[in-house]
Amino acid sequence: MNATFKSMSDLVADAEDLIARVAQSQTPQVRALANTVQISVNRVKEQLRKRARGLRPRQGSARSSLENPWLYTAAGASMAIDIAAWVRLQRKKKRP
């Protein structure tokens, strides 16, 4: 497992912890947001699984772990956008 893959796995785990805490909110809109973010996290997890399967050595071919570095960037950007949207929504709700 390379460092980038581990970092993305850690990010997904942290996001799932955050979602679990947000899902316990008394506000229905916040719980709904948790569901939306969970969908994005699930997509990132699936992308990581696909990438991990692609990293497994195959007979007769050597695969580079740096073959598609944009995948990690796209997954990270997706997570960052989702978290930023959630934070922004929280700030709007706190305003009178």
C-alpha positions in Angstrom: 0.0 0.0 0.0 1.5 3.3 -1.0 1.4 6.5 1.1 -1.2 8.2 -1.1 -3.6 5.3 -0.8 -3.1 5.1 2.9 -3.8 8.9 3.2 -7.0 8.6 1.2 -8.1 5.6 3.3 -7.5 7.6 6.5 -9.4 10.5 5.0 -12.4 8.3 4.2 -12.3 6.8 7.7 -12.2 10.3 9.3 -15.1 11.4 7.1 -17.1 8.4 8.1 -16.5 9.2 11.8 -17.7 12.8 11.1 -20.8 11.5 9.3 -21.6 9.2 12.2 -21.5 12.2 14.6 -23.5 14.5 12.2 -26.1 11.7 11.7 -27.0 12.0 15.5 -28.0 15.6 15.1 -31.5 16.6 16.1 -31.9 18.7 13.0 -33.4 16.8 10.1 -31.6 18.9 7.5 -28.2 18.0 9.1 -29.1 14.3 9.1 -30.1 14.6 5.4 -26.7 16.2 4.7 -25.0 13.3 6.4 -26.8 11.0 4.0 -25.6 13.0 1.0 -22.0 13.1 2.3 -22.2 9.3 3.0 -23.0 8.7 -0.7 -19.9 10.6 -1.7 -17.8 8.7 0.8 -19.1 5.5 -0.6 -18.2 6.6 -4.1 -14.6 7.4 -2.9 -14.4 4.0 -1.2 -15.4 2.2 -4.3 -12.8 4.2 -6.3 -10.2 3.2 -3.8 -11.2 -0.5 -4.0 -11.0 -0.4 -7.8 -7.6 1.3 -7.6 -6.4 -1.3 -5.0 -7.6 -4.1 -7.3 -5.7 -2.5 -10.1 -2.5 -2.3 -8.0 -2.5 -6.1 -7.4 0.3 -7.6 -9.5 -0.9 -9.5 -12.5 0.9 -12.3 -14.2 3.2 -11.1 -16.9 2.7 -7.4 -16.3 4.1 -4.9 -13.8 1.7 -2.1 -12.9 2.9 1.3 -11.7 1.3 2.6 -8.5 1.6 6.1 -10.1 -0.3 5.1 -13.2 -3.4 7.2 -12.3 -2.4 9.8 -9.7 -5.4 12.0 -10.7 -7.7 9.5 -9.1 -6.5 10.4 -5.6 -6.7 14.1 -6.5 -10.3 13.8 -7.7 -11.3 11.7 -4.7 -9.7 14.2 -2.3 -11.3 17.2 -4.1 -14.7 15.5 -3.9 -14.4 14.9 -0.2 -13.1 18.5 0.4 -16.0 20.0 -1.6 -18.6 17.9 0.4 -17.1 18.9 3.7 -16.8 22.5 2.7 -20.5 22.5 1.7 -21.5 20.9 5.0 -19.5 23.5 7.0 -21.0 26.4 5.0 -24.5 25.0 5.6 -23.8 24.8 9.3 -22.6 28.4 9.4 -25.8 29.6 7.6 -28.0 27.7 10.1 -26.3 29.4 13.0 -27.1 32.9 11.7 -30.3 34.5 12.9 
